[in-house]
Amino acid sequence: MTHAEVLARFGHALSDPTRCRLLMALQEAPGYPAELAELLGISRQLVSNHLACLRGCGLVVAVPEGRRVRYELADGRLRHALSDLLGMVLAIDPTVVCPDLNPSLDPHPEK
């Protein structure tokens, strides 16, 4: 896979607001689909579909725990990369409003 293809895959993962919200939630801590669905206020099926996409893009991994599966970021560096990317986007256009962002997931809350 070329560098361009790798970046395109990353871009695809970030192209959906729900997937972005899932990634931001997983920045905070690993989670289970039911908990993530409740946190984001969406159905468990929708969470599962988006987690499958994020797994396919290589950004999250599923960790079996008995009968449950925990999801977490595939690499710890993603936590910093996502925060840096969000900070850069907000620095480029500080007028961006994020009404769908759960305030508890905002890496840069207003003071």
N, C-alpha and C positions, 0 to 999 in steps of 0.2 A: 504494500500500500504506500502511495506517495505521500509526501508531507501535505500536499494540497488536499488529498483525499481524507487524511486524518483530520485536518482542520474543518473540512466540509462535514465530516461526521460529527464533530464537536458542535459545529453550528447547527446541524439538524437537531441535536439534543436540546439546544438552547432556543430553538425556534418556536417552542410552545410554552406559553406562560405557566401552565400547570406543571410541566417538567421542570421549569426554572424554580417554581415554588417547592417542588419536591427536593431538588438539589439543595436549596437553601435550608430546608428543614433538616436534611441529612448532614449539612455542615455543622449543625448544632449537636446532633447525636444520631447514632443508628436508630432505625425504627422498624416497626412491624406494619404491614399494610393497613390493618384495621386502625391502628393509632394514627398513622399518617392520613388516612381518609378523614378521621374525626378532626384532626388538627387543621386540615385544609378545607373541611366542609364539603367534601365531594364523596362520591360512592367508592366503595372498596374496589369494584370492578374497574372503574376509571383509573384508580391508583395502580392497580395491577397492570393494566395496559401500558401506562406511562413508565412504570418501573421496568417492564419488559423492554421497552424502547431504550431506556437508559442503560440497561444491562447490555443490550445489543450494540450500543455505542461505546461500551467499555468504561462508562463513568461510575456505575454502581455494581456491587457484587451482592449476591444472596448468600447468607450464611445460615445453613440449617441448624436449628436448635430443637432437637426432638421433633415434635409435630409442627413446630412453627418455623418460619423463615424470617430472619432479620436482614434488613437491607442497610448497607453502609456505602460510603464513597469508596471507590476502588483503590484510590491512592490518596494518602494524606495531603499531598501537594495540591490536590484539587480544592481543598478547603481554602487555601490561600489564593489560588488562581481565581476562583470564583469571586472572592472578596475583592481582589485587585481589579478584576474585570468590571464588577459593579461600580467600584470607586472611580475607575477611569471613565465609564459611560456617564456617570453622574457629573464628573468634572468637565467633560466635553459639553454636556447639555444639562446644566443644573435646573432647568425648568421642567425636566421630566417629572411627571407625577405618577406615583405607583399606587393607585387606589386598590388594586387587588392584593397588595402585599400585606401579609399578616404582620402587624407591628412587632410582634415578639420575634419575628424572623429577620427583621431589618438589621443588617450588620453595622449600619451607621445611623442609629436613631437620633432624632433632633433633640437637642438639650433645651 
